[in-house]
């Protein structure tokens, strides 16, 4: 079965550059029902001082910071890391020349290239489910955090966008593709999701709490939804005939209903390193 922590696939295909991620971001930007966007809400959760050092692991194209660029305190020293050079290049393009400066570096969350107690906050935004050895990553995050430093780990729940499974299953009744066309979990049991994330974080951090973001999708156009599906594993799993069949299925459903409702279940765990 396809694993969301398959590093070869993630680096060489899915996240070679930001094109697949951007297709998914655009669907959320256009059709989310919560007018106060996820990136602004996530930025609001950061409880750090005006003078601090921050590390984001798996920064992607730097969307969190470009969406909040005017809100960043001048005293924040922000280090953006990703395994994908393509992602780092896009983050540089999106953020260079703005009102705040950033450091960019290639880094593996399982071997963070910084000394102990280097940061006041570490962020892992929708990326821990891609880590093969989360225990090593959490130990590394704890190591590079200063005493009482804050850790922020966002993810999704097991019901996040579950209607997409039903939509595909109605087209492919044999359901031969399993859940491999999505990127956040297989069945949730061996991943990092809202239902099990706290239990994974608590052995390493204190004061772990979960905040959920209230949102949904109300999709009224077929093409962005099809692009979203094809930005994942489905692009390689479906034949050209099957892609055309799926596109027709989406178009027929929209013609009949006028809107496709998609559940969203996202949130962020916040935690603190202890004194020792």
C-alpha positions as CSV (number, residue, x, y, z in Angstrom):
1,X,0.0,0.0,0.0
2,X,1.1,3.5,-0.7
3,X,2.4,5.3,2.4
4,X,2.2,9.0,2.9
5,X,5.7,8.9,4.4
6,X,7.2,7.5,1.1
7,X,10.1,9.9,0.9
8,X,11.1,9.0,-2.7
9,X,7.5,9.7,-3.9
10,X,7.2,12.9,-1.9
11,X,10.5,14.4,-3.0
12,X,10.6,13.2,-6.6
13,X,6.9,13.5,-7.5
14,X,4.4,15.0,-5.1
15,X,6.6,17.8,-3.7
16,X,9.2,18.2,-6.4
17,X,7.9,21.7,-6.7
18,X,4.8,23.5,-5.4
19,X,2.4,22.8,-8.4
20,X,0.5,20.0,-6.7
21,X,0.2,21.8,-3.4
22,X,-0.9,25.0,-5.2
23,X,-3.7,23.2,-6.9
24,X,-5.0,22.1,-3.4
25,X,-4.5,25.5,-1.9
26,X,-6.5,27.2,-4.7
27,X,-9.5,24.9,-4.1
28,X,-9.5,25.9,-0.4
29,X,-9.0,29.6,-1.2
30,X,-11.9,29.7,-3.6
31,X,-14.5,27.5,-2.0
32,X,-13.9,27.5,1.8
33,X,-16.9,28.7,3.8
34,X,-14.9,30.3,6.6
35,X,-14.1,33.9,5.4
36,X,-11.2,34.1,8.0
37,X,-8.7,31.9,6.2
38,X,-6.8,29.0,7.7
39,X,-3.4,30.7,7.4
40,X,-4.5,33.8,9.3
41,X,-6.2,31.6,11.9
42,X,-3.0,29.5,12.3
43,X,-0.9,32.6,12.7
44,X,-3.2,33.8,15.4
45,X,-2.4,30.6,17.4
46,X,1.3,31.6,17.8
47,X,2.0,32.6,21.3
48,X,5.6,33.9,21.2
49,X,7.3,37.0,22.3
50,X,8.1,40.0,20.0
51,X,11.8,38.9,20.1
52,X,12.3,35.3,19.3
53,X,13.8,32.6,17.0
54,X,11.3,30.5,15.0
55,X,11.9,27.4,12.9
56,X,9.3,26.0,10.4
57,X,9.8,22.4,9.3
58,X,8.3,21.6,5.9
59,X,7.6,25.2,5.0
60,X,6.4,24.4,1.4
61,X,6.1,27.6,-0.6
62,X,6.1,29.8,2.5
63,X,2.3,30.3,2.5
64,X,1.9,30.9,6.2
65,X,4.3,33.8,6.1
66,X,3.3,35.4,2.8
67,X,-0.3,35.4,3.9
68,X,0.6,37.2,7.1
69,X,3.7,39.2,6.0
70,X,2.5,42.6,7.4
71,X,1.7,41.0,10.8
72,X,5.2,39.6,11.5
73,X,7.0,41.4,14.3
74,X,10.3,42.9,13.3
75,X,12.0,41.0,16.1
76,X,11.1,37.5,14.8
77,X,14.1,35.6,13.3
78,X,12.4,33.1,11.0
79,X,14.1,30.0,9.6
80,X,12.2,28.1,6.9
81,X,13.2,24.6,6.1
82,X,12.0,21.9,3.7
83,X,13.5,18.7,2.2
84,X,12.4,19.8,-1.3
85,X,14.6,22.2,-3.1
86,X,11.7,23.1,-5.4
87,X,9.6,24.1,-2.4
88,X,12.4,26.2,-1.0
89,X,13.0,28.0,-4.3
90,X,9.3,28.9,-4.4
91,X,9.3,30.0,-0.8
92,X,12.3,32.3,-1.7
93,X,10.4,33.7,-4.7
94,X,7.3,34.4,-2.6
95,X,9.1,36.0,0.4
96,X,12.3,37.6,-0.9
97,X,12.1,41.4,-1.1
98,X,9.2,41.7,1.3
99,X,9.0,43.6,4.6
100,X,10.6,40.8,6.6
101,X,13.7,38.7,5.9
102,X,13.9,34.9,6.2
103,X,16.5,32.2,6.3
104,X,16.0,29.2,4.0
105,X,17.6,25.8,4.4
106,X,17.2,22.2,3.4
107,X,16.5,20.1,6.5
108,X,15.1,16.8,7.6
109,X,12.9,16.9,10.7
110,X,14.5,13.7,11.9
111,X,17.9,15.3,11.9
112,X,17.5,19.0,12.5
113,X,20.8,20.8,11.7
114,X,20.8,23.2,14.7
115,X,22.3,23.1,18.2
116,X,20.3,22.3,21.3
117,X,17.8,25.0,22.6
118,X,18.2,27.1,19.4
119,X,14.6,28.2,19.0
120,X,11.7,29.7,20.9
121,X,9.1,28.1,18.7
122,X,9.0,25.3,16.1
123,X,6.2,24.8,13.6
124,X,5.2,21.7,11.7
125,X,2.2,22.7,9.5
126,X,0.4,19.7,8.0
127,X,3.7,17.7,7.6
128,X,4.2,15.3,10.5
129,X,2.1,12.6,8.7
130,X,4.9,12.6,6.1
131,X,7.6,11.7,8.6
132,X,8.7,8.0,8.6
133,X,10.1,8.1,12.2
134,X,8.0,10.6,14.1
135,X,9.5,9.6,17.4
136,X,12.9,10.8,16.1
137,X,11.4,14.0,14.7
138,X,9.6,14.8,18.0
139,X,12.8,14.2,20.0
140,X,14.7,16.5,17.6
141,X,12.1,19.2,17.8
142,X,12.3,19.0,21.6
143,X,16.1,19.1,21.5
144,X,16.2,22.3,19.4
145,X,13.5,24.1,21.4
146,X,14.6,26.3,24.3
147,X,13.2,25.4,27.8
148,X,9.5,26.5,27.8
149,X,9.7,26.9,24.0
150,X,6.5,26.4,22.0
151,X,5.7,23.6,19.5
152,X,2.9,23.9,16.9
153,X,1.8,20.9,14.9
154,X,-1.2,21.2,12.6
155,X,-2.9,18.4,10.9
156,X,-6.4,17.1,9.8
157,X,-8.9,14.6,11.2
158,X,-9.8,11.2,9.8
159,X,-13.1,12.6,8.4
160,X,-11.3,15.5,6.6
161,X,-12.7,15.7,3.1
162,X,-14.2,12.2,3.4
163,X,-16.8,13.0,0.8
164,X,-14.0,12.8,-1.8
165,X,-13.7,9.1,-1.1
166,X,-17.4,8.6,-1.8
167,X,-17.2,10.7,-4.9
168,X,-14.5,8.4,-6.3
169,X,-16.1,5.2,-5.1
170,X,-19.3,6.1,-7.0
171,X,-17.2,6.3,-10.1
172,X,-15.1,3.2,-9.4
173,X,-17.3,0.7,-7.7
174,X,-14.6,-1.9,-7.3
175,X,-12.7,0.6,-5.0
176,X,-9.4,-0.8,-6.1
177,X,-7.5,2.4,-5.3
178,X,-7.9,2.2,-1.5
179,X,-7.1,5.5,0.1
180,X,-3.8,6.0,-1.7
181,X,-4.9,9.0,-3.7
182,X,-4.9,11.2,-0.6
183,X,-1.9,12.6,1.2
184,X,-2.8,13.1,4.9
185,X,-3.6,9.6,6.1
186,X,-4.1,6.0,5.0
187,X,-6.6,4.9,7.6
188,X,-5.4,7.2,10.4
189,X,-4.1,4.5,12.7
190,X,-0.4,4.9,11.8
191,X,-0.5,8.5,10.7
192,X,-0.6,11.8,12.6
193,X,-4.1,13.1,12.8
194,X,-6.3,15.1,15.1
195,X,-7.6,11.9,16.8
196,X,-4.2,10.5,17.8
197,X,-1.8,13.5,17.6
198,X,-2.0,14.4,21.3
199,X,-1.0,10.9,22.4
200,X,2.0,11.1,20.1
201,X,3.1,14.5,21.4
202,X,2.5,14.1,25.1
203,X,5.6,11.8,25.8
204,X,7.9,14.7,24.8
205,X,6.1,17.9,25.6
206,X,3.9,19.5,28.3
207,X,0.6,21.3,28.2
208,X,-0.5,19.7,25.0
209,X,-3.9,21.1,23.7
210,X,-5.8,21.0,20.5
211,X,-7.6,23.9,18.8
212,X,-9.9,23.1,15.8
213,X,-10.6,25.4,12.8
214,X,-14.2,25.5,11.8
215,X,-14.6,25.3,8.0
216,X,-16.0,23.4,5.0
217,X,-16.0,23.5,1.2
218,X,-18.9,24.4,-1.0
219,X,-17.7,23.7,-4.5
220,X,-19.6,25.0,-7.5
221,X,-17.1,24.3,-10.3
222,X,-15.9,21.0,-11.6
223,X,-12.4,21.9,-12.9
224,X,-10.8,23.0,-9.5
225,X,-12.2,19.9,-7.8
226,X,-10.8,17.6,-10.5
227,X,-7.5,19.4,-10.3
228,X,-7.4,18.8,-6.6
229,X,-7.9,15.1,-7.0
230,X,-5.4,14.8,-9.8
231,X,-2.8,16.7,-7.7
232,X,-2.4,13.6,-5.6
233,X,-1.7,9.9,-6.2
234,X,-4.7,9.6,-8.4
235,X,-2.8,11.2,-11.3
236,X,-0.6,8.1,-11.6
237,X,-3.3,5.6,-10.5
238,X,-6.0,6.5,-13.0
239,X,-5.7,5.8,-16.7
240,X,-6.6,8.6,-19.2
241,X,-10.0,6.9,-19.7
242,X,-10.6,6.8,-16.0
243,X,-9.6,10.4,-15.5
244,X,-12.2,11.4,-18.2
245,X,-14.8,9.1,-16.6
246,X,-14.2,10.8,-13.2
247,X,-14.4,14.3,-14.7
248,X,-17.8,13.4,-16.2
249,X,-19.0,12.1,-12.9
250,X,-18.0,15.3,-11.1
251,X,-19.7,17.4,-13.8
252,X,-22.9,15.4,-13.6
253,X,-23.0,15.7,-9.8
254,X,-22.6,19.4,-10.0
255,X,-25.2,19.7,-12.7
256,X,-27.6,17.8,-10.5
257,X,-26.9,19.3,-7.1
258,X,-25.4,22.7,-8.0
259,X,-22.9,22.4,-5.2
260,X,-20.6,19.7,-3.8
261,X,-20.3,19.9,0.0
262,X,-16.9,18.8,1.5
263,X,-16.3,18.4,5.2
264,X,-13.1,20.0,6.5
265,X,-11.5,19.1,9.9
266,X,-8.3,20.8,10.5
267,X,-6.6,22.0,13.7
268,X,-3.4,22.6,15.5
269,X,-1.7,21.0,18.6
270,X,0.2,23.5,20.8
271,X,2.7,22.2,23.3
272,X,5.5,23.4,25.5
273,X,8.9,22.0,26.2
274,X,9.6,21.6,29.9
275,X,12.3,23.3,31.9
276,X,14.8,20.4,31.4
